[in-house]
């Protein structure tokens, strides 16, 4: 016997975000799909760091780290501030920190 799911679908369709917003959400999650970017965000979870410190930590070139930071900054996941000639990077806001924290918690439960 078939069941009626019209009301459920009507409710979900009414709350469904636009295709553009869902595309942006998918693009955001793609940024999280790179291990190097995850390592950088995890490193920035506690405190801000300069490119050279992140490069030392991850044993990568500063150029490679800068490239990934550019991607993270474009996705509004990382912010920066300049102090003299040095640029310090940090997670953009508490939302990003929450995503990293909840993802880690989910995996380690």
Rosetta blueprint (number, residue, H / E / L):
1 X L
2 X L
3 X L
4 X L
5 X L
6 X H
7 X H
8 X H
9 X H
10 X H
11 X H
12 X H
13 X H
14 X H
15 X H
16 X L
17 X L
18 X L
19 X H
20 X H
21 X H
22 X H
23 X H
24 X H
25 X H
26 X H
27 X H
28 X H
29 X H
30 X H
31 X H
32 X L
33 X L
34 X L
35 X H
36 X H
37 X H
38 X H
39 X H
40 X H
41 X H
42 X H
43 X H
44 X L
45 X L
46 X L
47 X L
48 X L
49 X E
50 X E
51 X H
52 X H
53 X H
54 X H
55 X H
56 X H
57 X H
58 X H
59 X L
60 X L
61 X L
62 X H
63 X H
64 X H
65 X H
66 X H
67 X H
68 X H
69 X H
70 X H
71 X H
72 X H
73 X H
74 X H
75 X L
76 X L
77 X L
78 X E
79 X E
80 X E
81 X E
82 X E
83 X E
84 X L
85 X L
86 X E
87 X E
88 X E
89 X E
90 X E
91 X E
92 X L
93 X L
94 X H
95 X H
96 X H
97 X H
98 X H
99 X H
100 X H
101 X H
102 X H
103 X H
104 X H
105 X H
106 X H
107 X H
108 X H
109 X L
